[in-house]
Amino acid sequence: MQRSFMDWGLDFLSATTKYPNGFTQPKVTLGYFDNSGVGVLQRMFFDELLGFSFYRTPWQLVFPGQTAGLVRKAGVSIEHHVRFYNDGIIDLEEEHGRFRFSHYTGKREHRKDVLEGLLQASVIGRTWGDRIQPLFGEKRYNESL
């Protein structure tokens, strides 16, 4: 199905009325974590991802329970969105780029394998990997977009 700029705009309006974003939830853009063991592990991995070309953005939708989020370009028209949740889950979604007409309606994949690869390549993976890896999971809020 061919999508237009008008379709993208309507999808954007629908998504932003359904969920808040980083502009209205600036703490999530910056990332906030509790001081429990799980929160400390999430913060360590969050900080590590910043060294793998991930960046903070207020343009990311904020799903229920989300405490932090990062994005990176993973190709010409693909993005990786990592979301951290207050129940300890760390989720990575691979989706169409932000300015593609299919950004909101296109296929999204949860990619634990990408998170595992990043953890293995990181400095903290050698010492904390066995405690961080079990936090990788899926939240399916994006299916309601």
N, C-alpha and C positions, 0 to 999 in steps of 0.2 A: 504494500500500500504506500503510495506516495504521500508524504506529509509536507505540510507547508509551514511557513513562519507563523501563520495564524494558529495552526494546530499546536505548535511548540508553545506559543504564548498562552493558549488555553490550558495546556498541560502544566505549565509553570504556575499559572494562577491557581489551578486546582491543588497542586502539590503544596504550595506555600500557604494555602488556607487550611490544609489538612494538618500540617506539621509546622512547628516554628523553625527558624533558621539561626545561623550563627550571629546575625545582626541582633535578633531579639533574645538570644541566649549566649552572650559573649563569654561566659564562664566555660561553655563547651568548646568554643573556638580556641580559647587558651588552654583548656584541659584542666580539669580538677579531679583529684583522686582522694579517697579517704586514706587515713594513715594506718589502716589495717594491713595485714600481710598481702592480701590480694591487691589492694590499692597501690602499695609500694611496688609490687611486681608489674602492674599495669603502667605505672609512671616510668619505670626503668625501660620498658619496651617502647613506650611512646617517645621518650627522649632518644632512644636508639634509632627509631624510624626517621626522625628528623635528619639523621645522617645518611639516609638512603633515598634522598630526594623527595621525601614526603613534606608537605607544608600544611600549615593551618589555613583555613579559609572560612569566612563568615557566610559564604554562599552555600555551604552544606546544609541539607535538611537535618534537623535534630529529632531523632526518634525517642519515644518514651524510655526513660531510664538512661539515656546516653549522657556520659560525663565528659567525653572528649572525642575529637574526630580529626583525621588527617586525610589528605588527598595527594595523589601523584599521577602524573601522566605515565601511562604504561605502553605507549605506542602512539601512532598518528591520531587515532580517534578513540582510544580506550583510556579509561581512568580507573585507578584503584582507590576505593574509599575505605578507610579503616575506622571503625567505630568502637569505642570503649564504653561499657555499660556498668551501672552500679552493682549488678549482681556478679561481676567479675568477667563476663564474656568479652572477648575481643573478636570482632567479625570483620572480614574483608570482603567487599563486593567489587566485582569487576563489571564495569558498565560502559556504555557509549559516552563519549566526551560530552562535556557540558553544553556545547553549542551545536551539537548534532540534533537534528529534528527528532531523532528517536531516543534522546537522552532519558526522558521520563517513561516512555512506553516500550523501549527496547529490552532485549534480554539482559538479565543480570545474573551473575553467577557468584555464589559464595566460594571463595578460594582459600581454604585452610592450607593447601599445599604452598601457596605463595607466602603466607605467614610463616609456615615452617621453614621454608627456604631462607627467608629474611632472618629468622631467629638463628639458624645454623651459621649464616654468614656474619652474624653480629659478634661483637666482643663478649656481650653478656650471655650469649647462647652457650658458651662453654661452661660457665659457672652456674647460671640460673635457668638454663633451657628446660631442665626436667621439671621445674616448678611453673614456668611460664606457658609451655606448650599445652598443658591441659586446659588453659583458659580459652583456647581457640575454639570458637563455636559459631553458631548461626542464629541470627535474629531475622525474622521474615517480615519486617514492617514494610519493606519496599514492595512487596507483592500487592499491597493495597493502593499503590499509586496508579 
